[in-house]
Amino acid sequence: MGQTNINIRMDEELKKQFDSFCNAVGMNMSTAINIFAKTVVRERRIPFEIALDSDPFYSAENTARLKKAAAEIEVGKGTVHELIEDGENA
């Protein structure tokens, strides 16, 4: 199978860190990128979760609060509030 080149842009510091990691595990960056590409093609997905951790709704604190409130409602404690959509009371 023939070889081809690709060019990518990457932050200089990230490139240094990635190169250092690759060297530490005994490969070069080209090998690491090829492993990534082969895994994507084989699994037909990005081989790791891509998530937005900065959304406060999904924070551990809020998730725990929601679970506690749901558990209280299940046993008859807590208060159920009606959902008011934006603009209903405007």
N, CA, C and O atoms as a GROMACS GRO file, in nm:
protein
  360
    1MET      N    1   0.084  -0.117   0.000
    1MET     CA    2   0.000   0.000   0.000
    1MET      C    3   0.090   0.124   0.000
    1MET      O    4   0.187   0.130   0.074
    2GLY      N    5   0.057   0.222  -0.082
    2GLY     CA    6   0.137   0.344  -0.092
    2GLY      C    7   0.124   0.433   0.031
    2GLY      O    8   0.026   0.425   0.106
    3GLN      N    9   0.221   0.515   0.050
    3GLN     CA   10   0.222   0.609   0.162
    3GLN      C   11   0.186   0.748   0.111
    3GLN      O   12   0.208   0.779  -0.006
    4THR      N   13   0.130   0.830   0.197
    4THR     CA   14   0.101   0.969   0.165
    4THR      C   15   0.131   1.055   0.287
    4THR      O   16   0.143   1.003   0.398
    5ASN      N   17   0.144   1.183   0.266
    5ASN     CA   18   0.172   1.276   0.375
    5ASN      C   19   0.048   1.357   0.407
    5ASN      O   20  -0.034   1.386   0.319
    6ILE      N   21   0.034   1.394   0.533
    6ILE     CA   22  -0.069   1.489   0.574
    6ILE      C   23   0.000   1.598   0.654
    6ILE      O   24   0.103   1.574   0.717
    7ASN      N   25  -0.056   1.715   0.652
    7ASN     CA   26  -0.006   1.826   0.734
    7ASN      C   27  -0.116   1.868   0.829
    7ASN      O   28  -0.231   1.883   0.790
    8ILE      N   29  -0.080   1.886   0.955
    8ILE     CA   30  -0.176   1.935   1.054
    8ILE      C   31  -0.114   2.051   1.129
    8ILE      O   32   0.008   2.061   1.140
    9ARG      N   33  -0.198   2.137   1.179
    9ARG     CA   34  -0.151   2.247   1.263
    9ARG      C   35  -0.180   2.211   1.407
    9ARG      O   36  -0.286   2.157   1.439
   10MET      N   37  -0.084   2.241   1.494
   10MET     CA   38  -0.096   2.207   1.634
   10MET      C   39  -0.020   2.311   1.714
   10MET      O   40   0.083   2.362   1.669
   11ASP      N   41  -0.069   2.342   1.831
   11ASP     CA   42   0.000   2.432   1.921
   11ASP      C   43   0.141   2.378   1.947
   11ASP      O   44   0.159   2.258   1.967
   12GLU      N   45   0.239   2.466   1.946
   12GLU     CA   46   0.378   2.425   1.959
   12GLU      C   47   0.405   2.350   2.089
   12GLU      O   48   0.477   2.249   2.090
   13GLU      N   49   0.348   2.399   2.200
   13GLU     CA   50   0.370   2.332   2.329
   13GLU      C   51   0.302   2.195   2.332
   13GLU      O   52   0.358   2.100   2.386
   14LEU      N   53   0.184   2.185   2.274
   14LEU     CA   54   0.116   2.056   2.266
   14LEU      C   55   0.199   1.957   2.184
   14LEU      O   56   0.211   1.841   2.222
   15LYS      N   57   0.255   2.003   2.074
   15LYS     CA   58   0.340   1.917   1.990
   15LYS      C   59   0.458   1.865   2.070
   15LYS      O   60   0.492   1.747   2.062
   16LYS      N   61   0.522   1.952   2.148
   16LYS     CA   62   0.637   1.909   2.230
   16LYS      C   63   0.594   1.804   2.332
   16LYS      O   64   0.664   1.705   2.352
   17GLN      N   65   0.479   1.826   2.396
   17GLN     CA   66   0.431   1.732   2.497
   17GLN      C   67   0.392   1.599   2.433
   17GLN      O   68   0.420   1.493   2.488
   18PHE      N   69   0.327   1.605   2.316
   18PHE     CA   70   0.286   1.484   2.246
   18PHE      C   71   0.408   1.405   2.201
   18PHE      O   72   0.413   1.283   2.215
   19ASP      N   73   0.507   1.475   2.146
   19ASP     CA   74   0.630   1.410   2.103
   19ASP      C   75   0.700   1.344   2.221
   19ASP      O   76   0.750   1.232   2.210
   20SER      N   77   0.704   1.414   2.334
   20SER     CA   78   0.768   1.359   2.454
   20SER      C   79   0.695   1.232   2.500
   20SER      O   80   0.759   1.133   2.535
   21PHE      N   81   0.561   1.236   2.500
   21PHE     CA   82   0.484   1.119   2.539
   21PHE      C   83   0.512   1.002   2.445
   21PHE      O   84   0.539   0.891   2.489
   22CYS      N   85   0.505   1.030   2.314
   22CYS     CA   86   0.528   0.924   2.216
   22CYS      C   87   0.666   0.859   2.236
   22CYS      O   88   0.678   0.737   2.233
   23ASN      N   89   0.766   0.941   2.256
   23ASN     CA   90   0.901   0.889   2.279
   23ASN      C   91   0.906   0.804   2.406
   23ASN      O   92   0.973   0.701   2.409
   24ALA      N   93   0.833   0.848   2.509
   24ALA     CA   94   0.835   0.775   2.636
   24ALA      C   95   0.772   0.636   2.622
   24ALA      O   96   0.810   0.543   2.694
   25VAL      N   97   0.676   0.621   2.530
   25VAL     CA   98   0.612   0.490   2.512
   25VAL      C   99   0.670   0.415   2.392
   25VAL      O  100   0.617   0.311   2.352
   26GLY      N  101   0.779   0.466   2.336
   26GLY     CA  102   0.852   0.393   2.234
   26GLY      C  103   0.800   0.405   2.092
   26GLY      O  104   0.816   0.313   2.012
   27MET      N  105   0.737   0.517   2.060
   27MET     CA  106   0.691   0.536   1.922
   27MET      C  107   0.711   0.682   1.882
   27MET      O  108   0.740   0.767   1.966
   28ASN      N  109   0.695   0.708   1.754
   28ASN     CA  110   0.701   0.847   1.711
   28ASN      C  111   0.559   0.898   1.689
   28ASN      O  112   0.463   0.822   1.697
   29MET      N  113   0.545   1.029   1.662
   29MET     CA  114   0.413   1.088   1.646
   29MET      C  115   0.340   1.029   1.526
   29MET      O  116   0.218   1.013   1.531
   30SER      N  117   0.410   0.998   1.421
   30SER     CA  118   0.348   0.941   1.302
   30SER      C  119   0.282   0.807   1.335
   30SER      O  120   0.170   0.780   1.291
   31THR      N  121   0.350   0.724   1.411
   31THR     CA  122   0.294   0.595   1.452
   31THR      C  123   0.170   0.616   1.538
   31THR      O  124   0.069   0.546   1.519
   32ALA      N  125   0.175   0.710   1.631
   32ALA     CA  126   0.061   0.736   1.718
   32ALA      C  127  -0.060   0.784   1.638
   32ALA      O  128  -0.172   0.740   1.663
   33ILE      N  129  -0.038   0.872   1.541
   33ILE     CA  130  -0.148   0.922   1.458
   33ILE      C  131  -0.205   0.807   1.373
   33ILE      O  132  -0.326   0.797   1.356
   34ASN      N  133  -0.117   0.721   1.321
   34ASN     CA  134  -0.164   0.606   1.244
   34ASN      C  135  -0.247   0.510   1.329
   34ASN      O  136  -0.347   0.457   1.282
   35ILE      N  137  -0.206   0.488   1.453
   35ILE     CA  138  -0.283   0.403   1.544
   35ILE      C  139  -0.422   0.463   1.564
   35ILE      O  140  -0.522   0.393   1.560
   36PHE      N  141  -0.426   0.595   1.586
   36PHE     CA  142  -0.554   0.664   1.603
   36PHE      C  143  -0.641   0.645   1.480
   36PHE      O  144  -0.758   0.606   1.491
   37ALA      N  145  -0.586   0.672   1.360
   37ALA     CA  146  -0.663   0.661   1.236
   37ALA      C  147  -0.714   0.519   1.212
   37ALA      O  148  -0.829   0.500   1.173
   38LYS      N  149  -0.629   0.419   1.237
   38LYS     CA  150  -0.671   0.281   1.217
   38LYS      C  151  -0.782   0.241   1.314
   38LYS      O  152  -0.874   0.168   1.277
   39THR      N  153  -0.774   0.289   1.436
   39THR     CA  154  -0.877   0.260   1.535
   39THR      C  155  -1.010   0.325   1.496
   39THR      O  156  -1.115   0.263   1.508
   40VAL      N  157  -1.005   0.450   1.450
   40VAL     CA  158  -1.127   0.519   1.404
   40VAL      C  159  -1.192   0.441   1.291
   40VAL      O  160  -1.313   0.419   1.292
   41VAL      N  161  -1.114   0.400   1.192
   41VAL     CA  162  -1.168   0.327   1.077
   41VAL      C  163  -1.223   0.191   1.120
   41VAL      O  164  -1.331   0.152   1.076
   42ARG      N  165  -1.150   0.118   1.204
   42ARG     CA  166  -1.193  -0.014   1.247
   42ARG      C  167  -1.320  -0.008   1.331
   42ARG      O  168  -1.413  -0.087   1.310
   43GLU      N  169  -1.326   0.087   1.426
   43GLU     CA  170  -1.440   0.095   1.518
   43GLU      C  171  -1.551   0.186   1.467
   43GLU      O  172  -1.661   0.187   1.522
   44ARG      N  173  -1.521   0.263   1.363
   44ARG     CA  174  -1.616   0.358   1.304
   44ARG      C  175  -1.667   0.457   1.408
   44ARG      O  176  -1.786   0.490   1.411
   45ARG      N  177  -1.576   0.503   1.494
   45ARG     CA  178  -1.608   0.602   1.596
   45ARG      C  179  -1.478   0.663   1.646
   45ARG      O  180  -1.370   0.606   1.625
   46ILE      N  181  -1.486   0.777   1.712
   46ILE     CA  182  -1.370   0.833   1.782
   46ILE      C  183  -1.348   0.742   1.902
   46ILE      O  184  -1.442   0.717   1.978
   47PRO      N  185  -1.226   0.692   1.922
   47PRO     CA  186  -1.204   0.588   2.025
   47PRO      C  187  -1.193   0.641   2.168
   47PRO      O  188  -1.130   0.578   2.253
   48PHE      N  189  -1.254   0.753   2.194
   48PHE     CA  190  -1.259   0.806   2.330
   48PHE      C  191  -1.377   0.901   2.337
   48PHE      O  192  -1.426   0.948   2.235
   49GLU      N  193  -1.423   0.928   2.458
   49GLU     CA  194  -1.538   1.015   2.476
   49GLU      C  195  -1.496   1.160   2.459
   49GLU      O  196  -1.392   1.203   2.510
   50ILE      N  197  -1.576   1.234   2.386
   50ILE     CA  198  -1.555   1.378   2.372
   50ILE      C  199  -1.668   1.443   2.452
   50ILE      O  200  -1.785   1.426   2.420
   51ALA      N  201  -1.632   1.517   2.556
   51ALA     CA  202  -1.733   1.573   2.644
   51ALA      C  203  -1.699   1.717   2.680
   51ALA      O  204  -1.584   1.759   2.675
   52LEU      N  205  -1.802   1.789   2.714
   52LEU     CA  206  -1.786   1.926   2.759
   52LEU      C  207  -1.800   1.925   2.910
   52LEU      O  208  -1.912   1.927   2.963
   53ASP      N  209  -1.688   1.921   2.980
   53ASP     CA  210  -1.689   1.910   3.125
   53ASP      C  211  -1.729   2.039   3.194
   53ASP      O  212  -1.758   2.039   3.314
   54SER      N  213  -1.732   2.150   3.121
   54SER     CA  214  -1.756   2.278   3.187
   54SER      C  215  -1.904   2.308   3.206
   54SER      O  216  -1.937   2.412   3.264
   55ASP      N  217  -1.996   2.222   3.160
   55ASP     CA  218  -2.138   2.245   3.179
   55ASP      C  219  -2.173   2.217   3.324
   55ASP      O  220  -2.165   2.102   3.367
   56PRO      N  221  -2.213   2.319   3.401
   56PRO     CA  222  -2.239   2.299   3.544
   56PRO      C  223  -2.357   2.206   3.572
   56PRO      O  224  -2.366   2.148   3.680
   57PHE      N  225  -2.448   2.189   3.475
   57PHE     CA  226  -2.561   2.099   3.497
   57PHE      C  227  -2.512   1.958   3.523
   57PHE      O  228  -2.573   1.886   3.603
   58TYR      N  229  -2.404   1.915   3.457
   58TYR     CA  230  -2.354   1.779   3.470
   58TYR      C  231  -2.246   1.765   3.578
   58TYR      O  232  -2.179   1.662   3.585
   59SER      N  233  -2.227   1.867   3.659
   59SER     CA  234  -2.125   1.860   3.764
   59SER      C  235  -2.164   1.754   3.867
   59SER      O  236  -2.282   1.721   3.882
   60ALA      N  237  -2.066   1.703   3.937
   60ALA     CA  238  -2.090   1.601   4.040
   60ALA      C  239  -2.182   1.656   4.148
   60ALA      O  240  -2.270   1.586   4.198
   61GLU      N  241  -2.163   1.782   4.184
   61GLU     CA  242  -2.244   1.844   4.288
   61GLU      C  243  -2.391   1.852   4.246
   61GLU      O  244  -2.480   1.817   4.324
   62ASN      N  245  -2.417   1.897   4.124
   62ASN     CA  246  -2.555   1.909   4.078
   62ASN      C  247  -2.619   1.772   4.057
   62ASN      O  248  -2.736   1.754   4.089
   63THR      N  249  -2.543   1.678   4.005
   63THR     CA  250  -2.595   1.543   3.985
   63THR      C  251  -2.637   1.481   4.119
   63THR      O  252  -2.742   1.418   4.128
   64ALA      N  253  -2.556   1.499   4.222
   64ALA     CA  254  -2.588   1.448   4.355
   64ALA      C  255  -2.714   1.516   4.410
   64ALA      O  256  -2.799   1.450   4.470
   65ARG      N  257  -2.725   1.646   4.388
   65ARG     CA  258  -2.842   1.720   4.435
   65ARG      C  259  -2.968   1.669   4.365
   65ARG      O  260  -3.071   1.649   4.430
   66LEU      N  261  -2.960   1.647   4.234
   66LEU     CA  262  -3.076   1.598   4.159
   66LEU      C  263  -3.116   1.457   4.203
   66LEU      O  264  -3.235   1.428   4.216
   67LYS      N  265  -3.018   1.370   4.227
   67LYS     CA  266  -3.047   1.234   4.273
   67LYS      C  267  -3.113   1.236   4.410
   67LYS      O  268  -3.207   1.160   4.436
   68LYS      N  269  -3.064   1.323   4.498
   68LYS     CA  270  -3.122   1.334   4.632
   68LYS      C  271  -3.266   1.384   4.623
   68LYS      O  272  -3.354   1.330   4.690
   69ALA      N  273  -3.290   1.485   4.542
   69ALA     CA  274  -3.426   1.539   4.527
   69ALA      C  275  -3.520   1.433   4.469
   69ALA      O  276  -3.634   1.421   4.513
   70ALA      N  277  -3.474   1.358   4.370
   70ALA     CA  278  -3.556   1.254   4.310
   70ALA      C  279  -3.589   1.145   4.412
   70ALA      O  280  -3.702   1.096   4.417
   71ALA      N  281  -3.491   1.108   4.494
   71ALA     CA  282  -3.513   1.006   4.597
   71ALA      C  283  -3.615   1.054   4.700
   71ALA      O  284  -3.699   0.976   4.745
   72GLU      N  285  -3.609   1.182   4.738
   72GLU     CA  286  -3.704   1.238   4.833
   72GLU      C  287  -3.846   1.236   4.776
   72GLU      O  288  -3.941   1.204   4.847
   73ILE      N  289  -3.860   1.269   4.649
   73ILE     CA  290  -3.991   1.268   4.585
   73ILE      C  291  -4.045   1.126   4.579
   73ILE      O  292  -4.165   1.104   4.598
   74GLU      N  293  -3.958   1.029   4.552
   74GLU     CA  294  -4.000   0.888   4.546
   74GLU      C  295  -4.062   0.839   4.676
   74GLU      O  296  -4.155   0.758   4.673
   75VAL      N  297  -4.012   0.888   4.790
   75VAL     CA  298  -4.065   0.843   4.920
   75VAL      C  299  -4.167   0.941   4.978
   75VAL      O  300  -4.202   0.932   5.096
   76GLY      N  301  -4.216   1.034   4.895
   76GLY     CA  302  -4.321   1.125   4.939
   76GLY      C  303  -4.272   1.250   5.008
   76GLY      O  304  -4.353   1.328   5.059
   77LYS      N  305  -4.144   1.271   5.011
   77LYS     CA  306  -4.089   1.394   5.068
   77LYS      C  307  -4.053   1.487   4.953
   77LYS      O  308  -4.051   1.445   4.838
   78GLY      N  309  -4.027   1.610   4.984
   78GLY     CA  310  -3.989   1.704   4.880
   78GLY      C  311  -4.112   1.771   4.819
   78GLY      O  312  -4.225   1.738   4.855
   79THR      N  313  -4.089   1.862   4.730
   79THR     CA  314  -4.197   1.938   4.667
   79THR      C  315  -4.185   1.926   4.517
   79THR      O  316  -4.078   1.946   4.460
   80VAL      N  317  -4.296   1.894   4.454
   80VAL     CA  318  -4.299   1.888   4.308
   80VAL      C  319  -4.346   2.024   4.259
   80VAL      O  320  -4.449   2.075   4.304
   81HIS      N  321  -4.271   2.084   4.169
   81HIS     CA  322  -4.305   2.214   4.112
   81HIS      C  323  -4.345   2.196   3.967
   81HIS      O  324  -4.292   2.110   3.897
   82GLU      N  325  -4.440   2.276   3.922
   82GLU     CA  326  -4.478   2.276   3.782
   82GLU      C  327  -4.369   2.343   3.700
   82GLU      O  328  -4.308   2.440   3.745
   83LEU      N  329  -4.345   2.291   3.581
   83LEU     CA  330  -4.248   2.350   3.492
   83LEU      C  331  -4.313   2.470   3.423
   83LEU      O  332  -4.419   2.458   3.361
   84ILE      N  333  -4.248   2.583   3.434
   84ILE     CA  334  -4.297   2.704   3.367
   84ILE      C  335  -4.204   2.732   3.250
   84ILE      O  336  -4.087   2.765   3.269
   85GLU      N  337  -4.257   2.720   3.130
   85GLU     CA  338  -4.178   2.745   3.010
   85GLU      C  339  -4.155   2.895   2.995
   85GLU      O  340  -4.239   2.974   3.037
   86ASP      N  341  -4.045   2.933   2.937
   86ASP     CA  342  -4.016   3.075   2.909
   86ASP      C  343  -4.131   3.137   2.831
   86ASP      O  344  -4.179   3.079   2.733
   87GLY      N  345  -4.175   3.252   2.873
   87GLY     CA  346  -4.277   3.324   2.800
   87GLY      C  347  -4.419   3.294   2.842
   87GLY      O  348  -4.511   3.366   2.801
   88GLU      N  349  -4.442   3.190   2.923
   88GLU     CA  350  -4.579   3.158   2.964
   88GLU      C  351  -4.640   3.265   3.051
   88GLU      O  352  -4.758   3.298   3.037
   89ASN      N  353  -4.558   3.320   3.141
   89ASN     CA  354  -4.608   3.422   3.233
   89ASN      C  355  -4.562   3.561   3.195
   89ASN      O  356  -4.566   3.652   3.278
   90ALA      N  357  -4.518   3.578   3.074
   90ALA     CA  358  -4.468   3.708   3.030
   90ALA      C  359  -4.581   3.801   2.995
   90ALA      O  360  -4.557   3.915   2.956
   0.00000   0.00000   0.00000
